[in-house]
Amino acid sequence: MKAVTCENYGPPEILQLKEIDKPILETDEMLIKVHAASVNTIDIFFRKGIKVFFGLSRLASGIRKPKRKVTGFDVAGEIVQIGEDITKFKVGDQIYGIARTGSCAEYAKVSERGIAIKPSNMTYSEAAAVPGAGLTALQFLRDLGNIQNGQNVLIYGASGGIGTYAVQLAKNYDVEITAVCSGKNEQLVKNLGADRVIDYTKEDFTKNNEKYDIIFDTIHKASLSKWKTALKEDGIFMTSGSPSMHIIRLYLKVLGNRFRKKKLRTLTTKTNTKDLAFLAKLIEDGKIKSIIDKSYSLEDTAKAQRYYEKGHTAGKVVINIIPDSTK
C-alpha cells in the first residue's frame, strides 16, 4: 500500500510517500480502507520529535527515530477486515476516529474504542476533520471547564481547527461567546455562533476590563501572565495543544493557590467511541459542522503539514486519499 512515512525527526520534507506492507491485525483490531485524514498539532510534534520536560515525550514517540512510521491520527474510511474479537463493528461500516497506525496511508488499523460510525450527512473528508479537534473541544468545555448556562466564555484561536468546534459546541449552551481570532475570520466565527469577535491584531482581550467564567486557549498562545486579569474570581483558564503541557501542570500544582479561586487547567484528549458517537449525533442534528480550510492529496501530505504549521488556518486541513464524492 501507499503510505506517507516519517522515519526521522525533522521538517515536512522528511515525510516520504512509499510502498509499504499493509498492517497486520491483532484480534482486537480492524483494517480500514482510508478515504481521508486530517492534520493536527500532534502530527507536527511527532514529526519534529519535540522534547517536553527534559525529553520525556520521546520515551513515547521514539528516542532517536519515530516509533510510529506513518504520519497521521485523524481518519475516516471503510472497514475491510476485522479481528476475531470485534463485536461492535462489521466489514463495510463507514467509520471515523483515531487510527492506531498512521492515517496518511491507503489502509490503517483502528480499535473499537477509537472509532464510531461516520455521521451520515458528512463526506469522508468532512468526517476526517472532526476526531482530534472535535474531541478536544468537547472534553475541554464539558469535562474540564464544566461549562454552564449563563456563563461568559472566551475562545482564543476561535477560527482554528479546535476553535471552530469549540464555538459551535459552546453555542449549544446558553452562554455569551467571545471569539478571539484574526479580523479576516470574523464573519466565519459569527456564523458559527460567536456573539462578539475580538481581532487579536488590534485589541488585547486582557485589557478591556471584561471578565470571563471560562477562557479556552485553543492554540496555546494566550499569555499566562495576563490571563488571570480577565478571569472572574472563580474562573477557569484552559489551554490545549502546548508542547509544554506537562510543565503547565507542574506550574499549576506549585503556584495555583497564589491565584486563589482562579484555576489553570489542561488535559490530554481521550479517544473514546462514546464521545465520537455523541459528536456524530450533534452533526446529524445540524448543531455542528466541519470547517475545512484546505484539502491536499496523499502525495502532498508534506505540503499540508507545512501549510498547517504556518498557523492562521480557518478550520481544518484535510488530506484526501480517495477523492470525496459521496456522503
SULBEL-V804688 format. One record per residue. N is the residue number from 1. SS is DSSP state (H for helix, E for strand, L for the rest). PHI is phi in whole degrees, 0 to 359 (NA if undefined). Layout:
# SULBEL-V804688
n=N ss=SS phi=PHI
n=N ss=SS phi=PHI
This chain:
# SULBEL-V804688
n=1 ss=L phi=NA
n=2 ss=E phi=275
n=3 ss=E phi=207
n=4 ss=E phi=265
n=5 ss=E phi=263
n=6 ss=L phi=228
n=7 ss=L phi=262
n=8 ss=L phi=216
n=9 ss=L phi=278
n=10 ss=L phi=164
n=11 ss=L phi=286
n=12 ss=H phi=305
n=13 ss=H phi=296
n=14 ss=H phi=290
n=15 ss=L phi=287
n=16 ss=E phi=226
n=17 ss=E phi=275
n=18 ss=E phi=225
n=19 ss=E phi=267
n=20 ss=L phi=228
n=21 ss=L phi=287
n=22 ss=L phi=295
n=23 ss=L phi=297
n=24 ss=L phi=264
n=25 ss=L phi=280
n=26 ss=L phi=273
n=27 ss=L phi=293
n=28 ss=L phi=257
n=29 ss=E phi=237
n=30 ss=E phi=231
n=31 ss=E phi=256
n=32 ss=E phi=242
n=33 ss=E phi=276
n=34 ss=E phi=282
n=35 ss=E phi=261
n=36 ss=E phi=205
n=37 ss=E phi=223
n=38 ss=E phi=216
n=39 ss=L phi=263
n=40 ss=L phi=231
n=41 ss=H phi=301
n=42 ss=H phi=298
n=43 ss=H phi=297
n=44 ss=H phi=291
n=45 ss=H phi=300
n=46 ss=H phi=293
n=47 ss=H phi=293
n=48 ss=H phi=278
n=49 ss=L phi=65
n=50 ss=L phi=302
n=51 ss=L phi=273
n=52 ss=L phi=236
n=53 ss=L phi=55
n=54 ss=L phi=64
n=55 ss=L phi=81
n=56 ss=L phi=296
n=57 ss=L phi=297
n=58 ss=H phi=286
n=59 ss=H phi=297
n=60 ss=H phi=271
n=61 ss=H phi=271
n=62 ss=L phi=123
n=63 ss=L phi=292
n=64 ss=L phi=258
n=65 ss=L phi=224
n=66 ss=L phi=296
n=67 ss=L phi=288
n=68 ss=L phi=275
n=69 ss=L phi=277
n=70 ss=E phi=246
n=71 ss=L phi=282
n=72 ss=L phi=107
n=73 ss=L phi=237
n=74 ss=E phi=297
n=75 ss=E phi=208
n=76 ss=E phi=217
n=77 ss=E phi=184
n=78 ss=E phi=241
n=79 ss=E phi=289
n=80 ss=E phi=243
n=81 ss=E phi=202
n=82 ss=E phi=231
n=83 ss=L phi=284
n=84 ss=L phi=292
n=85 ss=L phi=268
n=86 ss=L phi=283
n=87 ss=L phi=235
n=88 ss=L phi=262
n=89 ss=L phi=226
n=90 ss=L phi=220
n=91 ss=L phi=301
n=92 ss=L phi=101
n=93 ss=L phi=296
n=94 ss=E phi=267
n=95 ss=E phi=232
n=96 ss=E phi=215
n=97 ss=E phi=159
n=98 ss=E phi=244
n=99 ss=L phi=278
n=100 ss=L phi=285
n=101 ss=L phi=258
n=102 ss=L phi=306
n=103 ss=L phi=273
n=104 ss=L phi=274
n=105 ss=E phi=200
n=106 ss=L phi=288
n=107 ss=E phi=222
n=108 ss=E phi=211
n=109 ss=E phi=266
n=110 ss=E phi=222
n=111 ss=E phi=245
n=112 ss=H phi=298
n=113 ss=H phi=282
n=114 ss=H phi=256
n=115 ss=E phi=221
n=116 ss=E phi=212
n=117 ss=E phi=296
n=118 ss=L phi=300
n=119 ss=L phi=306
n=120 ss=L phi=293
n=121 ss=L phi=261
n=122 ss=L phi=242
n=123 ss=L phi=286
n=124 ss=H phi=298
n=125 ss=H phi=299
n=126 ss=H phi=297
n=127 ss=H phi=291
n=128 ss=H phi=295
n=129 ss=L phi=280
n=130 ss=L phi=271
n=131 ss=H phi=310
n=132 ss=H phi=298
n=133 ss=H phi=291
n=134 ss=H phi=295
n=135 ss=H phi=297
n=136 ss=H phi=298
n=137 ss=H phi=300
n=138 ss=H phi=297
n=139 ss=H phi=289
n=140 ss=H phi=292
n=141 ss=H phi=290
n=142 ss=H phi=283
n=143 ss=H phi=269
n=144 ss=H phi=276
n=145 ss=L phi=272
n=146 ss=L phi=48
n=147 ss=L phi=303
n=148 ss=L phi=228
n=149 ss=L phi=304
n=150 ss=L phi=89
n=151 ss=L phi=278
n=152 ss=E phi=254
n=153 ss=E phi=242
n=154 ss=E phi=247
n=155 ss=E phi=244
n=156 ss=E phi=266
n=157 ss=L phi=81
n=158 ss=L phi=291
n=159 ss=L phi=263
n=160 ss=L phi=276
n=161 ss=H phi=301
n=162 ss=H phi=289
n=163 ss=H phi=300
n=164 ss=H phi=295
n=165 ss=H phi=287
n=166 ss=H phi=298
n=167 ss=H phi=299
n=168 ss=H phi=293
n=169 ss=H phi=293
n=170 ss=H phi=297
n=171 ss=H phi=295
n=172 ss=L phi=287
n=173 ss=L phi=253
n=174 ss=L phi=276
n=175 ss=L phi=237
n=176 ss=E phi=268
n=177 ss=E phi=253
n=178 ss=E phi=254
n=179 ss=E phi=254
n=180 ss=E phi=253
n=181 ss=E phi=196
n=182 ss=L phi=291
n=183 ss=H phi=301
n=184 ss=H phi=293
n=185 ss=H phi=256
n=186 ss=H phi=302
n=187 ss=H phi=294
n=188 ss=H phi=302
n=189 ss=H phi=288
n=190 ss=H phi=294
n=191 ss=H phi=296
n=192 ss=H phi=278
n=193 ss=L phi=131
n=194 ss=L phi=293
n=195 ss=L phi=276
n=196 ss=E phi=214
n=197 ss=E phi=236
n=198 ss=E phi=248
n=199 ss=E phi=279
n=200 ss=L phi=295
n=201 ss=L phi=282
n=202 ss=L phi=241
n=203 ss=L phi=216
n=204 ss=L phi=264
n=205 ss=H phi=296
n=206 ss=H phi=278
n=207 ss=H phi=244
n=208 ss=L phi=257
n=209 ss=L phi=69
n=210 ss=L phi=281
n=211 ss=L phi=243
n=212 ss=E phi=238
n=213 ss=E phi=285
n=214 ss=E phi=225
n=215 ss=E phi=243
n=216 ss=E phi=248
n=217 ss=E phi=272
n=218 ss=L phi=277
n=219 ss=L phi=233
n=220 ss=L phi=45
n=221 ss=L phi=242
n=222 ss=L phi=291
n=223 ss=L phi=286
n=224 ss=L phi=294
n=225 ss=L phi=280
n=226 ss=L phi=250
n=227 ss=H phi=304
n=228 ss=H phi=295
n=229 ss=H phi=288
n=230 ss=H phi=261
n=231 ss=E phi=265
n=232 ss=E phi=293
n=233 ss=E phi=304
n=234 ss=E phi=251
n=235 ss=E phi=285
n=236 ss=E phi=234
n=237 ss=E phi=253
n=238 ss=E phi=237
n=239 ss=E phi=228
n=240 ss=L phi=233
n=241 ss=L phi=77
n=242 ss=L phi=275
n=243 ss=L phi=293
n=244 ss=L phi=259
n=245 ss=H phi=303
n=246 ss=H phi=293
n=247 ss=H phi=293
n=248 ss=H phi=298
n=249 ss=H phi=299
n=250 ss=H phi=296
n=251 ss=H phi=303
n=252 ss=H phi=299
n=253 ss=H phi=296
n=254 ss=H phi=280
n=255 ss=H phi=248
n=256 ss=H phi=306
n=257 ss=H phi=293
n=258 ss=H phi=293
n=259 ss=H phi=259
n=260 ss=L phi=55
n=261 ss=L phi=277
n=262 ss=L phi=291
n=263 ss=E phi=236
n=264 ss=E phi=249
n=265 ss=E phi=224
n=266 ss=L phi=208
n=267 ss=L phi=206
n=268 ss=L phi=262
n=269 ss=L phi=301
n=270 ss=L phi=257
n=271 ss=L phi=273
n=272 ss=L phi=209
n=273 ss=H phi=294
n=274 ss=H phi=297
n=275 ss=H phi=290
n=276 ss=H phi=296
n=277 ss=H phi=293
n=278 ss=H phi=297
n=279 ss=H phi=297
n=280 ss=H phi=300
n=281 ss=H phi=295
n=282 ss=H phi=299
n=283 ss=H phi=294
n=284 ss=H phi=294
n=285 ss=L phi=276
n=286 ss=L phi=79
n=287 ss=L phi=268
n=288 ss=L phi=219
n=289 ss=L phi=212
n=290 ss=L phi=275
n=291 ss=L phi=249
n=292 ss=E phi=253
n=293 ss=E phi=284
n=294 ss=E phi=204
n=295 ss=E phi=241
n=296 ss=E phi=228
n=297 ss=E phi=276
n=298 ss=H phi=302
n=299 ss=H phi=297
n=300 ss=H phi=255
n=301 ss=H phi=301
n=302 ss=H phi=299
n=303 ss=H phi=296
n=304 ss=H phi=298
n=305 ss=H phi=292
n=306 ss=H phi=296
n=307 ss=H phi=297
n=308 ss=H phi=298
n=309 ss=H phi=293
n=310 ss=L phi=291
n=311 ss=L phi=83
n=312 ss=L phi=68
n=313 ss=L phi=286
n=314 ss=L phi=256
n=315 ss=L phi=96
n=316 ss=E phi=256
n=317 ss=E phi=253
n=318 ss=E phi=247
n=319 ss=E phi=242
n=320 ss=E phi=265
n=321 ss=L phi=276
n=322 ss=L phi=240
n=323 ss=L phi=308
n=324 ss=L phi=276
n=325 ss=L phi=228
n=326 ss=L phi=229
n=327 ss=L phi=258
